[in-house]
Each structure stands twice: as C-alpha cells, then as structure tokens.
Amino acid sequence: MEINQEFHVTYFDADCGRIRTEVFDTVAAAERFASRSITDEDSWAIVDAVAVQQEQLAA
C-alpha cells in the first residue's frame, strides 16, 4: 500500500459568503490558490496536507 499526500485548501468565498474546499496535488499549487483567495481583511484560507492511501494491485 502506497501513501501519498494531497493538499486541501479551505477558504472563505466572499462572493457567496460560504466556506469552500479545493484539493490540489502539490503544496505549491495549494499555496498559490490560498494566496489568491485572500482578497480583503475578512478573507482567510488554510492549507492542510492529507495522507491518501492508494492500494496497489499485485501483477
């Protein structure tokens, strides 16, 4: 079993007033998205690394 990581960005979407989550393969992409999501003093974004298990089938 292989363990990989994906990166979840939870952020406040000021356009609709809701908290949303996006998933990224790299921390760099997640951090870029989080930075773009912070548009004013009420905005916020959190990046979390999440372990993902992928089962490998025997050949």
C-alpha positions as CSV (number, residue, x, y, z in Angstrom):
1,M,0.0,0.0,0.0
2,E,1.4,3.4,-1.0
3,I,0.7,6.5,1.0
4,N,0.6,9.8,-0.9
5,Q,-0.3,13.4,0.0
6,E,-2.9,15.8,-1.3
7,F,-3.4,19.3,-0.2
8,H,-6.8,20.7,0.8
9,V,-7.4,24.5,0.8
10,T,-10.3,25.5,3.0
11,Y,-11.2,29.1,2.4
12,F,-13.9,31.8,2.8
13,D,-15.5,32.6,-0.6
14,A,-16.6,36.2,-0.1
15,D,-18.6,36.2,-3.4
16,C,-21.2,33.8,-1.9
17,G,-20.4,34.0,1.8
18,R,-19.6,30.3,2.2
19,I,-16.7,28.2,3.3
20,R,-15.3,26.0,0.5
21,T,-12.6,23.4,0.0
22,E,-10.4,22.7,-3.1
23,V,-8.0,19.8,-3.5
24,F,-4.5,20.0,-5.1
25,D,-1.7,17.6,-5.9
26,T,1.1,19.9,-4.8
27,V,1.7,22.2,-1.9
28,A,2.9,24.9,-4.3
29,A,-0.4,24.9,-6.2
30,A,-2.4,24.9,-2.9
31,E,-0.4,27.8,-1.5
32,R,-0.9,29.8,-4.8
33,F,-4.6,29.2,-4.7
34,A,-4.8,30.1,-1.0
35,S,-2.9,33.4,-1.6
36,R,-5.3,34.3,-4.5
37,S,-8.3,33.5,-2.2
38,I,-7.4,36.2,0.3
39,T,-8.8,39.3,-1.2
40,D,-9.7,41.5,1.8
41,E,-9.3,41.8,5.6
42,D,-12.2,39.3,6.1
43,S,-10.8,36.6,3.8
44,W,-8.9,33.6,5.1
45,A,-7.5,30.3,3.7
46,I,-5.9,27.3,5.3
47,V,-3.8,24.6,3.6
48,D,-3.8,21.1,5.1
49,A,-1.7,18.2,4.0
50,V,-3.8,15.0,3.9
51,A,-2.4,11.5,3.7
52,V,-4.1,9.4,1.0
53,Q,-3.6,5.6,0.8
54,Q,-3.6,4.0,-2.6
55,E,-3.8,0.2,-2.8
56,Q,-1.6,-1.3,-5.4
57,L,-2.8,-4.5,-7.1
58,A,-0.3,-7.3,-7.4
59,A,0.7,-8.0,-11.1
